[in-house]
């Protein structure tokens, strides 16, 4: 027994420093993570829990706010509009992001570096600034309308700003990196010899992509779809700035209720939005390959 204990404090092969005792070695990771855990609990978890409790404690302990949602036409309309917007943005990001991820993986040198910079560029500016930029582009006298009128393609400017189309375009642009990066990571994991073998057996480039590349990249696609869809559910700034006044989302409705000091209803809506996101994440995480895709993305 004493020899086993002493072995834990003897220098490891090839190392000059003494190793920590076995009990301390298991405790050190928790001690290092403790400041972050305390910070998250005090400044994030407690405020969120306090806010969510208002949905069942105001004015008294009751679930009436949740029961009323089933007959709340405003909530139902906003809820379905939020889901529809998230689906459209996710599909748009997938259709635009997959070719870019494929180009990023297949190029080398400066070309790959330029593509990566363009992908990461949205992360270097705030969402507010990017939303203002789309307001300038999509306005009645914005760059897009001015260019179309100057080219003779339009007689008068189109109404692009404050429409659902403007929301889809701006949100897709902002969320594209969250779709491209997981797909690119999955594509990098594919052995290049598989595509060469398919080509050597007579498969066309399209057939090689359809039967080899695309199926093997599905985990990355699923991870990107999950990220973009969940983020789209809670988007606030961009829909509020470029979207129409009638096509509001759940986050915008929550903000309106907070402005009116209707804390119970706002908390109820927040709890519903959080529950939807958690259910989607929990259900998708059980699908084959998605958990592995996230773990590979974290390498």
KEKE-3310 file (N, C-alpha, C; in steps of 0.2 Angstrom, whole numbers, plus 5000, padded with zeros to 4 digits):
npx = (5004:5009:5019:5012:5006:5017:5022:5014:5018:5031:5043:5037:5041:5054:5051:5056:5050:5040:5026:5009:5000:4988:4975:4975:4978:4966:4958:4963:4958:4945:4946:4952:4942:4933:4932:4926:4914:4908:4906:4897:4886:4882:4881:4874:4866:4858:4851:4843:4835:4828:4821:4813:4806:4796:4786:4778:4775:4769:4754:4752:4757:4755:4749:4743:4747:4754:4744:4735:4742:4738:4726:4730:4730:4739:4751:4752:4752:4764:4773:4773:4777:4790:4796:4794:4803:4815:4817:4817:4829:4838:4838:4842:4855:4861:4860:4868:4880:4886:4892:4902:4909:4914:4922:4932:4938:4944:4953:4969:4983:4984:4971:4963:4965:4960:4946:4943:4945:4935:4924:4925:4924:4911:4911:4920:4914:4900:4883:4874:4880:4881:4867:4863:4871:4864:4852:4856:4859:4847:4837:4824:4831:4843:4858:4856:4843:4846:4856:4849:4839:4847:4853:4842:4833:4823:4809:4805:4810:4810:4801:4811:4816:4811:4803:4798:4807:4819:4823:4826:4837:4846:4848:4852:4865:4872:4872:4878:4892:4891:4886:4894:4907:4906:4902:4913:4923:4918:4920:4934:4937:4935:4942:4953:4957:4945:4937:4945:4946:4933:4932:4941:4935:4926:4916:4907:4911:4900:4892:4901:4902:4888:4886:4897:4904:4894:4886:4895:4898:4886:4885:4892:4884:4872:4875:4878:4865:4858:4864:4862:4848:4844:4850:4843:4830:4831:4834:4835:4839:4842:4829:4821:4826:4827:4816:4798:4784:4773:4778:4783:4795:4797:4807:4806:4793:4794:4803:4794:4784:4792:4795:4783:4782:4776:4780:4777:4771:4781:4791:4785:4784:4798:4802:4795:4802:4815:4813:4809:4821:4829:4823:4824:4838:4842:4835:4841:4854:4854:4853:4862:4879:4879:4883:4896:4900:4900:4910:4921:4922:4927:4940)
npy = (4994:5006:5008:5010:5022:5030:5029:5038:5051:5051:5057:5058:5048:5055:5068:5081:5088:5085:5075:5079:5074:5060:5064:5078:5080:5076:5086:5099:5103:5106:5117:5126:5129:5134:5149:5153:5146:5151:5164:5163:5157:5167:5179:5175:5163:5164:5177:5173:5162:5169:5178:5169:5163:5173:5171:5162:5167:5179:5187:5179:5162:5153:5145:5151:5160:5152:5143:5151:5154:5145:5150:5162:5172:5182:5177:5164:5168:5175:5165:5155:5163:5166:5153:5150:5160:5156:5144:5147:5155:5146:5137:5145:5149:5136:5133:5143:5142:5129:5127:5137:5132:5120:5125:5132:5121:5114:5123:5131:5139:5157:5159:5151:5157:5170:5167:5162:5173:5182:5174:5175:5188:5194:5192:5201:5213:5222:5215:5225:5235:5228:5226:5240:5242:5234:5241:5252:5247:5241:5251:5263:5273:5267:5258:5247:5249:5261:5257:5248:5256:5266:5257:5255:5245:5246:5257:5264:5265:5249:5242:5237:5237:5234:5223:5205:5199:5207:5204:5190:5190:5198:5191:5179:5182:5186:5174:5165:5161:5152:5141:5138:5134:5122:5113:5114:5109:5096:5091:5092:5081:5070:5057:5060:5050:5043:5050:5050:5036:5033:5041:5034:5022:5026:5035:5050:5068:5074:5063:5057:5067:5066:5053:5051:5062:5071:5062:5059:5071:5074:5075:5087:5096:5094:5099:5112:5116:5115:5124:5137:5137:5137:5149:5158:5157:5166:5178:5196:5210:5212:5208:5217:5229:5229:5222:5220:5229:5221:5207:5201:5194:5181:5186:5199:5202:5199:5209:5220:5218:5219:5232:5237:5234:5222:5210:5197:5191:5193:5185:5172:5170:5170:5159:5149:5151:5147:5134:5128:5130:5121:5109:5106:5106:5096:5085:5085:5082:5069:5063:5053:5056:5070:5074:5070:5078:5091:5089:5086:5099:5106:5103)
npz = (5000:5004:4995:4983:4986:4987:4974:4967:4970:4965:4953:4936:4922:4913:4917:4927:4938:4953:4954:4958:4973:4973:4976:4976:4963:4957:4961:4957:4943:4946:4955:4947:4938:4946:4949:4936:4937:4948:4944:4933:4939:4948:4941:4929:4930:4942:4939:4928:4932:4942:4934:4927:4936:4939:4930:4936:4949:4949:4949:4961:4966:4952:4937:4927:4917:4908:4904:4897:4885:4875:4870:4866:4853:4848:4853:4847:4833:4833:4837:4827:4816:4821:4821:4807:4801:4806:4800:4786:4786:4790:4780:4769:4774:4773:4760:4754:4762:4761:4748:4750:4761:4755:4745:4753:4759:4748:4742:4743:4750:4747:4742:4750:4763:4760:4758:4771:4779:4774:4778:4792:4794:4798:4812:4817:4818:4826:4828:4828:4820:4808:4805:4803:4792:4782:4782:4776:4763:4759:4759:4753:4746:4745:4742:4734:4727:4721:4712:4704:4698:4692:4682:4674:4676:4685:4687:4698:4715:4724:4738:4750:4762:4779:4778:4777:4768:4769:4783:4782:4773:4780:4792:4787:4782:4793:4801:4793:4795:4806:4800:4790:4796:4804:4794:4785:4794:4795:4782:4780:4788:4779:4770:4757:4748:4746:4737:4726:4724:4720:4708:4701:4699:4689:4692:4690:4694:4700:4704:4713:4722:4727:4732:4740:4746:4751:4759:4769:4775:4782:4796:4800:4792:4799:4812:4809:4804:4816:4825:4818:4817:4831:4835:4827:4832:4844:4839:4839:4837:4823:4816:4822:4817:4803:4799:4796:4803:4807:4806:4818:4830:4843:4852:4850:4854:4868:4872:4870:4880:4891:4890:4893:4906:4909:4917:4921:4910:4900:4906:4905:4891:4889:4895:4888:4875:4879:4883:4871:4863:4871:4870:4856:4855:4863:4857:4845:4848:4851:4839:4826:4825:4827:4840:4839:4829:4835:4845:4837:4831:4841:4843)
capx = (5000:5014:5023:5007:5005:5024:5022:5010:5022:5037:5043:5035:5047:5055:5050:5060:5046:5036:5019:5004:4997:4982:4969:4976:4978:4959:4955:4965:4954:4939:4948:4954:4936:4928:4930:4921:4907:4905:4904:4891:4880:4880:4879:4870:4861:4853:4846:4839:4831:4824:4817:4809:4801:4791:4780:4773:4774:4766:4754:4753:4759:4750:4752:4738:4750:4755:4738:4732:4745:4735:4721:4732:4731:4745:4757:4752:4755:4771:4777:4773:4781:4797:4798:4795:4809:4821:4817:4819:4836:4842:4839:4846:4862:4863:4861:4874:4886:4889:4897:4908:4913:4918:4928:4937:4942:4947:4958:4975:4987:4981:4964:4959:4966:4955:4939:4942:4944:4928:4919:4925:4923:4906:4913:4924:4909:4894:4877:4870:4883:4879:4860:4863:4873:4859:4847:4858:4859:4840:4833:4821:4836:4849:4863:4853:4838:4849:4859:4844:4836:4852:4854:4836:4830:4817:4806:4805:4813:4806:4801:4814:4817:4805:4799:4801:4813:4825:4824:4829:4843:4851:4849:4856:4871:4875:4873:4882:4898:4889:4884:4900:4913:4905:4902:4920:4926:4917:4923:4941:4938:4934:4949:4953:4957:4939:4935:4950:4944:4926:4933:4945:4930:4921:4911:4908:4912:4893:4890:4906:4899:4882:4887:4903:4906:4888:4884:4900:4898:4880:4886:4893:4878:4867:4878:4877:4858:4856:4867:4859:4841:4843:4851:4838:4824:4831:4837:4831:4841:4841:4822:4818:4828:4826:4810:4792:4781:4769:4781:4788:4797:4796:4811:4803:4787:4796:4805:4788:4781:4797:4794:4776:4782:4772:4785:4775:4770:4787:4794:4782:4787:4805:4802:4793:4807:4821:4811:4809:4828:4832:4820:4827:4845:4842:4832:4845:4860:4853:4854:4868:4884:4879:4887:4903:4902:4902:4916:4927:4923:4930:4947)
capy = (5000:5012:5008:5013:5029:5034:5030:5044:5057:5050:5060:5054:5046:5060:5074:5083:5090:5080:5075:5081:5068:5058:5068:5085:5079:5076:5092:5105:5105:5109:5123:5131:5130:5137:5156:5154:5143:5156:5170:5161:5156:5174:5184:5173:5158:5167:5182:5170:5159:5174:5181:5164:5162:5178:5168:5158:5170:5185:5190:5174:5156:5151:5143:5154:5163:5147:5140:5156:5154:5141:5153:5169:5173:5185:5173:5159:5171:5177:5159:5152:5167:5164:5146:5150:5164:5152:5138:5150:5158:5140:5134:5150:5148:5130:5133:5147:5140:5122:5128:5140:5127:5116:5129:5133:5115:5112:5128:5131:5145:5164:5159:5149:5163:5176:5164:5162:5180:5184:5170:5177:5195:5196:5191:5207:5219:5220:5214:5232:5238:5225:5228:5246:5242:5231:5246:5257:5244:5239:5257:5265:5276:5263:5256:5242:5252:5266:5254:5245:5262:5268:5252:5255:5239:5248:5263:5267:5260:5244:5242:5231:5237:5233:5217:5199:5197:5210:5200:5184:5192:5201:5186:5174:5185:5186:5168:5161:5158:5146:5136:5136:5132:5115:5109:5114:5104:5089:5090:5090:5074:5065:5055:5062:5044:5040:5053:5047:5029:5034:5043:5029:5017:5028:5040:5057:5072:5075:5057:5057:5072:5064:5047:5050:5068:5073:5058:5059:5078:5076:5077:5094:5099:5094:5103:5119:5118:5116:5131:5142:5137:5139:5156:5162:5158:5171:5184:5202:5216:5212:5208:5223:5235:5228:5218:5223:5230:5215:5201:5201:5187:5180:5190:5206:5202:5199:5216:5224:5216:5222:5240:5239:5232:5216:5205:5190:5188:5192:5179:5166:5170:5169:5152:5145:5151:5143:5127:5126:5129:5116:5103:5105:5104:5089:5080:5084:5079:5061:5060:5050:5060:5077:5075:5069:5084:5096:5087:5087:5106:5109:5101)
capz = (5000:5005:4988:4978:4988:4985:4967:4965:4971:4962:4947:4931:4918:4908:4920:4933:4944:4957:4953:4964:4976:4969:4978:4973:4955:4955:4964:4954:4938:4949:4958:4941:4935:4951:4948:4931:4939:4953:4940:4929:4944:4951:4936:4924:4932:4946:4936:4923:4936:4945:4929:4925:4942:4939:4926:4940:4955:4949:4956:4966:4963:4947:4930:4922:4911:4903:4902:4893:4879:4870:4867:4864:4846:4847:4854:4842:4827:4833:4838:4820:4812:4823:4818:4800:4800:4808:4795:4780:4787:4791:4773:4765:4776:4771:4752:4753:4766:4759:4743:4752:4765:4750:4742:4758:4760:4742:4740:4747:4750:4749:4741:4756:4768:4759:4759:4778:4781:4772:4782:4799:4794:4802:4819:4819:4819:4830:4825:4827:4814:4802:4804:4800:4785:4778:4782:4771:4757:4757:4760:4747:4742:4747:4736:4729:4723:4717:4707:4699:4695:4687:4677:4670:4678:4688:4686:4704:4720:4727:4745:4752:4770:4784:4775:4779:4764:4772:4789:4779:4770:4785:4797:4784:4781:4800:4804:4788:4798:4810:4795:4786:4799:4805:4787:4783:4798:4793:4775:4781:4790:4774:4767:4750:4744:4744:4731:4721:4722:4716:4702:4697:4697:4684:4695:4688:4699:4703:4707:4718:4728:4729:4735:4744:4750:4754:4765:4775:4778:4785:4803:4800:4790:4805:4817:4807:4804:4823:4827:4815:4819:4838:4836:4824:4837:4848:4836:4841:4834:4816:4814:4825:4813:4796:4798:4796:4810:4808:4807:4824:4833:4850:4856:4850:4859:4875:4873:4870:4886:4896:4890:4896:4913:4910:4918:4921:4903:4897:4909:4902:4884:4889:4897:4882:4870:4882:4883:4864:4861:4874:4867:4849:4856:4866:4852:4839:4850:4851:4832:4825:4822:4828:4845:4837:4825:4839:4848:4832:4830:4847:4843)
cpx = (5004:5018:5018:5006:5012:5024:5019:5013:5029:5037:5041:5041:5048:5054:5054:5056:5042:5029:5015:5002:4990:4976:4969:4975:4970:4955:4956:4961:4947:4940:4950:4947:4931:4927:4925:4914:4904:4902:4898:4885:4878:4877:4875:4864:4855:4848:4841:4833:4826:4819:4811:4803:4795:4785:4776:4772:4771:4759:4754:4756:4754:4753:4747:4741:4752:4749:4734:4736:4742:4729:4723:4734:4737:4751:4757:4755:4762:4776:4778:4778:4789:4800:4799:4801:4815:4822:4820:4827:4840:4843:4843:4853:4865:4865:4867:4880:4889:4894:4903:4912:4917:4923:4934:4941:4946:4953:4964:4978:4983:4973:4960:4960:4961:4948:4938:4941:4937:4923:4919:4924:4917:4907:4917:4920:4903:4888:4873:4873:4881:4872:4860:4865:4868:4853:4849:4857:4851:4835:4830:4826:4843:4853:4860:4848:4841:4852:4854:4840:4841:4853:4848:4832:4823:4815:4806:4807:4808:4806:4804:4815:4811:4800:4802:4807:4820:4827:4828:4836:4848:4853:4854:4863:4875:4876:4876:4888:4897:4887:4890:4905:4912:4905:4909:4924:4925:4920:4930:4942:4938:4941:4948:4954:4950:4936:4939:4948:4937:4928:4937:4940:4925:4916:4912:4908:4905:4891:4895:4904:4893:4882:4892:4904:4900:4886:4889:4900:4891:4881:4888:4887:4873:4869:4877:4870:4856:4858:4863:4851:4840:4844:4846:4832:4825:4834:4832:4833:4840:4834:4819:4820:4826:4819:4804:4788:4776:4772:4786:4789:4796:4800:4809:4797:4789:4799:4799:4785:4786:4796:4788:4776:4778:4777:4783:4774:4776:4791:4792:4784:4794:4806:4800:4799:4813:4819:4811:4816:4831:4830:4823:4835:4846:4840:4838:4852:4860:4854:4861:4873:4884:4883:4894:4905:4904:4909:4922:4928:4927:4937:4951)
cpy = (5006:5013:5012:5020:5033:5034:5036:5050:5057:5054:5055:5053:5052:5067:5075:5085:5084:5081:5077:5074:5067:5062:5075:5085:5079:5083:5099:5107:5109:5116:5128:5133:5134:5144:5157:5151:5148:5162:5169:5160:5163:5178:5182:5168:5161:5172:5178:5166:5164:5177:5175:5163:5167:5176:5164:5161:5176:5185:5185:5167:5153:5149:5146:5157:5158:5144:5145:5156:5150:5145:5161:5169:5177:5181:5167:5162:5172:5170:5156:5156:5167:5158:5147:5154:5160:5146:5141:5152:5152:5137:5138:5149:5142:5130:5137:5145:5134:5123:5132:5136:5122:5119:5130:5127:5113:5117:5128:5138:5152:5163:5156:5154:5168:5173:5164:5168:5183:5180:5173:5184:5198:5196:5197:5213:5217:5219:5220:5235:5235:5226:5235:5246:5239:5237:5251:5254:5243:5245:5259:5269:5273:5261:5252:5245:5257:5263:5251:5251:5265:5264:5252:5249:5240:5255:5267:5262:5255:5245:5236:5231:5237:5228:5211:5197:5201:5206:5194:5185:5194:5195:5180:5176:5184:5179:5163:5157:5152:5140:5133:5132:5124:5111:5109:5109:5097:5087:5088:5083:5068:5063:5056:5056:5041:5043:5051:5040:5029:5036:5038:5023:5020:5033:5047:5062:5073:5069:5055:5061:5069:5058:5046:5056:5070:5069:5058:5066:5079:5078:5084:5098:5100:5098:5111:5121:5119:5122:5137:5143:5139:5146:5160:5162:5164:5177:5190:5208:5217:5212:5215:5229:5234:5225:5223:5224:5224:5208:5201:5194:5187:5185:5197:5207:5202:5206:5221:5224:5219:5229:5242:5237:5226:5210:5198:5187:5188:5186:5172:5165:5168:5161:5147:5145:5147:5136:5124:5125:5123:5109:5101:5103:5097:5084:5079:5081:5071:5058:5058:5055:5067:5078:5075:5075:5090:5095:5088:5095:5109:5107:5107)
cpz = (5000:4998:4983:4980:4986:4978:4964:4966:4968:4956:4941:4926:4913:4911:4926:4939:4947:4955:4959:4967:4972:4970:4976:4966:4953:4957:4960:4948:4941:4952:4952:4938:4940:4950:4942:4933:4943:4949:4936:4933:4946:4946:4930:4926:4936:4943:4931:4927:4940:4940:4927:4930:4942:4935:4930:4947:4955:4946:4962:4962:4958:4940:4925:4916:4906:4900:4896:4886:4873:4866:4865:4857:4844:4848:4849:4835:4827:4834:4831:4816:4814:4820:4810:4798:4801:4803:4788:4781:4787:4784:4769:4767:4773:4764:4750:4756:4763:4753:4745:4757:4760:4747:4747:4759:4754:4740:4745:4746:4751:4747:4747:4762:4767:4760:4767:4781:4780:4776:4789:4799:4798:4809:4821:4820:4822:4826:4823:4821:4808:4800:4801:4793:4780:4777:4776:4764:4754:4757:4753:4743:4744:4741:4731:4725:4719:4711:4702:4695:4690:4681:4672:4671:4681:4687:4692:4709:4723:4735:4748:4760:4773:4780:4777:4775:4767:4779:4787:4777:4775:4790:4794:4783:4788:4802:4799:4791:4802:4806:4792:4790:4801:4799:4785:4787:4796:4786:4776:4784:4785:4771:4760:4745:4742:4738:4725:4719:4718:4709:4698:4695:4692:4686:4692:4694:4703:4707:4713:4724:4731:4733:4740:4749:4754:4760:4771:4778:4782:4792:4804:4797:4796:4811:4815:4807:4812:4826:4824:4817:4826:4838:4832:4828:4841:4846:4838:4837:4827:4814:4817:4820:4806:4794:4798:4802:4812:4809:4812:4827:4840:4854:4856:4854:4866:4876:4874:4877:4892:4896:4893:4904:4914:4911:4918:4914:4899:4899:4906:4895:4884:4891:4891:4877:4873:4881:4875:4861:4864:4871:4860:4850:4858:4861:4847:4842:4850:4844:4830:4822:4824:4834:4843:4833:4829:4843:4843:4831:4835:4847:4841)
residu = (UNK:UNK:UNK:UNK:UNK:UNK:UNK:UNK:UNK:UNK:UNK:UNK:UNK:UNK:UNK:UNK:UNK:UNK:UNK:UNK:UNK:UNK:UNK:UNK:UNK:UNK:UNK:UNK:UNK:UNK:UNK:UNK:UNK:UNK:UNK:UNK:UNK:UNK:UNK:UNK:UNK:UNK:UNK:UNK:UNK:UNK:UNK:UNK:UNK:UNK:UNK:UNK:UNK:UNK:UNK:UNK:UNK:UNK:UNK:UNK:UNK:UNK:UNK:UNK:UNK:UNK:UNK:UNK:UNK:UNK:UNK:UNK:UNK:UNK:UNK:UNK:UNK:UNK:UNK:UNK:UNK:UNK:UNK:UNK:UNK:UNK:UNK:UNK:UNK:UNK:UNK:UNK:UNK:UNK:UNK:UNK:UNK:UNK:UNK:UNK:UNK:UNK:UNK:UNK:UNK:UNK:UNK:UNK:UNK:UNK:UNK:UNK:UNK:UNK:UNK:UNK:UNK:UNK:UNK:UNK:UNK:UNK:UNK:UNK:UNK:UNK:UNK:UNK:UNK:UNK:UNK:UNK:UNK:UNK:UNK:UNK:UNK:UNK:UNK:UNK:UNK:UNK:UNK:UNK:UNK:UNK:UNK:UNK:UNK:UNK:UNK:UNK:UNK:UNK:UNK:UNK:UNK:UNK:UNK:UNK:UNK:UNK:UNK:UNK:UNK:UNK:UNK:UNK:UNK:UNK:UNK:UNK:UNK:UNK:UNK:UNK:UNK:UNK:UNK:UNK:UNK:UNK:UNK:UNK:UNK:UNK:UNK:UNK:UNK:UNK:UNK:UNK:UNK:UNK:UNK:UNK:UNK:UNK:UNK:UNK:UNK:UNK:UNK:UNK:UNK:UNK:UNK:UNK:UNK:UNK:UNK:UNK:UNK:UNK:UNK:UNK:UNK:UNK:UNK:UNK:UNK:UNK:UNK:UNK:UNK:UNK:UNK:UNK:UNK:UNK:UNK:UNK:UNK:UNK:UNK:UNK:UNK:UNK:UNK:UNK:UNK:UNK:UNK:UNK:UNK:UNK:UNK:UNK:UNK:UNK:UNK:UNK:UNK:UNK:UNK:UNK:UNK:UNK:UNK:UNK:UNK:UNK:UNK:UNK:UNK:UNK:UNK:UNK:UNK:UNK:UNK:UNK:UNK:UNK:UNK:UNK:UNK:UNK:UNK:UNK:UNK:UNK:UNK:UNK:UNK:UNK:UNK:UNK:UNK:UNK:UNK:UNK:UNK:UNK:UNK:UNK:UNK:UNK:UNK)
# end
